[in-house]
Structure formats: C-alpha cells, structure tokens
Amino acid sequence: MRRFEVEALSGIPLVNDYQGAFPLSVDNVIRQILAGKVLHFFSGSSLIGDERIDIEHPNATKNMNVKDFMANDNRSWDWVILDPPYNITRTDKKLNTYPLKGSVSSDVIFRRKLKLYLQQYANNVFWLDICAPMIKGFYRQKLWLVLSGGFHTVRVLSWLKREMKPLL
C-alpha cells in the first residue's frame, strides 16, 4: 500500500451566489500545482483549464454534456480536473432547473466511462467530490478534506497521478 498525504482545507466558497464555484482554498491548491495542458470537466464558474466543459455555464469553453465531449475527444492531457455535481436533488431553484438530474458518484455506468477516459488520456487528475475515487493505473498523491463547516457536506479533493510513463 502506497502512502499519501492528507490535509484539511477550509471550504469557504469563492463565489457565494453560484453553486458551481470552487472554495477559495481548493482554487488556490489547484492553481499552485497545475502545469501543462489542462482539461476541466463540470467547470462551472471556474476559469481554470485550457478546455472547460460545462453543460450550461457561460465561463465554459464548450457548453456540452461531459459524456458527449468524452465520446469525441482523444487528446492527451497533463491534468484533468473534475468537480461533478454531487447534490442536485435538493429543492432549491437553481438545482431544480439544472439539466443533469443525478450525481456522478451514483451513476455507475458513467463513472466507468469516465475512468476509462482518464486511463487513456490523463496523466494527473484533480477530482473534487463527496468520495475519494481511485482509478486503475493511478495512485493517490494527496487528499485534501474540504471542510465547509455547519451542516455542509465534507468533500474530498483527490490528486491522482499516473503510475506508468507519461502519455505521448
């Protein structure tokens, strides 16, 4: 079993009025480590990434479903960032009108496709979610526990690094 670091972060939102924003602490961690060609899935309001895929946010470089993007993209990426929707069953207005109706962590078929895509095309993965995913061929470099306080869900920022030599 390989050892990895674990660190706790404050989860204060970067932007309070939009659900699709990284907490400031997560934004800072990601920006300090990233280098190279970056793909950002479920990018929301974030401006991190050369290619930002989000189903509806105007900050995305492509407004489309991540599933459709993966089916048509075969480029290699130094980094893939994921911040998938994890709590879109709440009754507030924003989430009721969101085009996706289920979380990625509960969609087993999509998770498998996502992992296959990452195995083929990513060297590093930053994945912010309510779980700490693992992908065959990768190891955990570090985990950050994002503690928002109050009755908010604890999320985990996982840094997964490819075991094998870099992609061509």
C-alpha positions, 0 to 999 in steps of 0.5 A: 500500500502506497502512502499519501498525504492528507490535509484539511482545507477550509471550504469557504466558497469563492463565489457565494451566489453560484453553486458551481464555484470552487472554495477559495482554498481548493482554487488556490491548491489547484492553481499552485500545482497545475502545469501543462495542458489542462482539461476541466470537466463540470467547470462551472464558474471556474476559469481554470483549464485550457478546455472547460466543459460545462453543460450550461455555464457561460465561463465554459469553453464548450457548453456540452454534456461531459459524456458527449465531449468524452465520446469525441475527444482523444487528446492527451492531457497533463491534468484533468480536473473534475468537480461533478455535481454531487447534490442536485436533488435538493429543492432549491431553484437553481438545482431544480432547473439544472439539466443533469438530474443525478450525481456522478458518484451514483451513476455507475455506468458513467463513472466507468466511462469516465475512468476509462477516459482518464486511463487513456488520456490523463496523466494527473487528475484533480477530482473534487467530490463527496468520495475519494475515487481511485482509478486503475493505473493511478495512485493517490498523491494527496487528499485534501478534506474540504471542510465547509463547516455547519451542516455542509457536506465534507468533500474530498479533493483527490490528486491522482497521478499516473503510475506508468510513463507519461502519455505521448 
